[in-house]
Structure formats: structure tokens, C-alpha cells
């Protein structure tokens, strides 16, 4: 019986398995998790002929350096990522959105993401990992998911199974667009903030703080003044909610967020902009633009059609 | 009853049951939660009941605000639904190794340690909701003279098992986490166990919890 596996030579900063995530668990305190940038997760899988929902390796900033052993397999990387593939007698500079065939002894060295946060490595097969609540997504906070809920570590071996027999090489010309404004829908506590505070929220620039992770994105900038109460009775949260605690600095809930929170909600990021929001690295400037519910729904429909188009062309 | 339904972003419904926090409003929230959960409406992917709100999240690829709102407005929630009513005893050790904020509580509440424990232990608390971190129960109501604000600067790490107080509520940190509640003791019980996929939470909304004091020796030997 052949065996196929990856050895982690260098794990990278925050490298985890992610898939579509897990649902129907907010009421017990477990968030969705799953790939932060959903579109890039899907494209990575399509490039290696996987089911679109399959698990990929997600990395942030610096990625992993891995060595592959086993039969020939395809791999692809999506995002805006600098990486190389080392074969027996040559090392090639990798290109995102192209699949490569790797064989026994080859190495993939993911050096860094470029002016973005998350990148995805898909391999044509399945990771032999544990599933919890139908997902192997790692939530390092609650230690839920595969790998005992911990990020990948140096020296680890990851087994692969069901290697895809379809080894067609694929390619697409996708470019990750950056946007100037993040569109938001008014939050349920919008009226807790002063007129000046509301104006600041929509007109001023905020900077993404270093203290951002899969749970949340913290912003720095002009303070948003609250004139009603800096606490509310704790209630449910969803990803994209922008809470403003007493210090006046907004925090945006991301995929591993706490399920309940007690800070007023000034806005919620429109679903159409979520994939691009999570790719904004610390130091990036962010501006919010208000849209209404019906525009948000239409824009998401268009975004989803665009995603489906992209996938169908691969 | 739901007083108002609005949208929370473009992928969730915000059902408002009122502003007060009490058992009767919370029981309504739980009844709606249970009814909607059983109906398995296509596209709804999460429900978050809290003291007096219910947030219904949905997949915008499958449904939208208008459809989910009309579904919620037209469901019939039987008043006779049985909300959970398990009664649980939770052992808690309030030895100084664990009760990190006892001095602070003594000062704020102007009560002695003995009096604080007497007020807290052996009383029935209702579980309003679980969450923030996996399995964390929000229990109430504490006596009027036991209500303290959260710490001005939250701790970066609150130990697993910590039993803590804020305002009219007590909670249990199901694993190590940041947190700003006043820590009174620690329980050796696993309140959240992710290996039990069908029932990871020991305490669920609607349950009743009584804290029973154990000694440090009993604590140390608890899991043996």
C-alpha cells in the first residue's frame, strides 16, 4: 500500500486546516470558523480537481515549508502569495492560480503573502484528519477540529488519502482586487453614538491594528463617541459585526468570533465585502460606506455569480 | 413575544423580545429557538438565543431577509413547549488559590468573604444562555447585594473552570480565555467537552444550577 504524506519543515505563523466551517452551533458557543477568504478557498480546490468544500491549508503572512512524499499529486496556491517549488534538480518560482504536479521528495516553500493576509494551499486528495461537527476546520481558541484544534507545528506529518486520479493541470487568471471602501449596513445600536461619532464612522479613515486575528479585526483611528451606554445586555454576534467598546475603537468580528458580546453594534460588514476585508493586513487604511439591505443583497448576488463564473472557467 | 424584527447585516434576523432580563422573557426566547430549530428552514444556518434577543443567521446564497422574516412571523410557538429543566449541582472550590477577585468583591460589595460565599452558594440559578466561548453558561440572578461591575481591564488569561460574577450573573469559563468577570472560585468539572458532539455542553439554557462548595483536597481528588 502506498502512503502519501507531508512533513512540516517550517509551520509558518498561523497555519491551519480549513474547510467550509461548521454551522448550527452558535447556540452552544461555537463559531463557523472555516476558510477566512471563501472565494480563494473554492478556487484552490477547483484547481486541483477537489470537491469545492474540501479542506485546504490556510496560512497567514508567512506560510509553511513542507516536504511531500508519495505518488504524484497536484497542488495549487491561491491568494497573493510568494512561494517556490523545489524539485530534485531545480527550484521554480511558483505562480498563484496554477496547479503544479509534485512527486516524491518535492518541497513547497511558502515564503509570504504579499500585502494581504491569507493564502491557501490545496492538494489533489484528502487530508487524513479528524472531523468535528462535519468540519475539520481548526479553531485554535476552543481547540476544536482537526490536529486537536491546534495550529500546525514543526516536524509534524500529515497523511493524505484518496489521491485524485484526475491530474489535469489547471490555471486561471484571477487577480485579487483591492477595494477602497468596505460597505456596511447600519447596526442595531447605531443610535447609541453621537452625531459626531456617526460622522467619524462613515467619513474618517481607520487603520487595521496588529492585534487582528481569525477572531477579530481591531481598528485604530479617531474615537467613536457613545452617548447612550457603552455596554448592552449580551446578545448574539455574527461575522462582520462591528462593535465599539468603551475605548471608542471598532472591532470587526471575523470567522472565529465569540458568539455572544456586550458592546454596541455600530454596523455590519456587507457579505459582498467579507472576503476582501479579511485580506486587509495590519497598517491598511479602511473606510466604511453605508449601503442599505436591498443593495447589499443585490451586490452579494452579483459577487456570488462572479465566483461561480470564475469556478466554471477552471 | 417578539416585539420587533429587524436585520442584523444582510445575513441575519434580529428578533427583539424586550429590554428587561428575566426568566419569563428568556423562556419565550428559548421556546422560539426550539421551535425554529425543529422546523429546519432551508438556509437558516445558526440560531443564537440570549437573555432577550434571538439572532437567526442564514446563508444569503439560499434565502434572504424577507423570506426568513415571513417564516418567523408565521410560525406558531406553542406556549406548552418544555424548556430544559435539568437541575445540576456544580462543585466549586473557593480556596484562595482560585478566588482571585475575592478582595475586590469584598471591597465593592462591602461584605465579608464568608457572607459573599453564603449569598452565592446553595442557591438556584437559571441558565439564560450559553456562549461567548464554547459552552459558557450565563446564570442568574444573583442577590441584589452581590452585583459587581466587570474588571476595568480584563485579564488576558482566565483559568479553565473559573466561576465568576458580573452584575446579576455568574458564569463558568469552560477553557482558558481572556475575560473580565470577578473570579470567585473554580470547578473541577468539565463544563464543555468537544469530544461529545451530540451533547458538548453540561449546562444548557433553561437548566437550573446550584453551586456546592468543596475543599481544596476534594478539588484535587475530584477527577481521580
Interface residues (C-beta under 8 A of the other chain):
Chain A: X23 X24 X25 X26 X27 X28 X29 X30 X32 X132 X133 X141 X142 X143 X144 X149 X185 X187 X188 X233 X234 X235 X236 X237 X238 X240 X241 X258 X259 X260 X261 X265 X268 X269 X270 X271 X293 X296 X297 X300 X304
Chain B: X6 X7 X8 X9 X10 X11 X12 X14 X19 X21 X33 X45 X46 X47 X48 X49 X50 X51 X52 X53 X54 X55 X57 X60 X61 X64 X65 X129 X130 X131 X132 X133 X134 X135 X136 X138 X174 X175 X177 X192 X194 X197 X200 X201 X204 X205
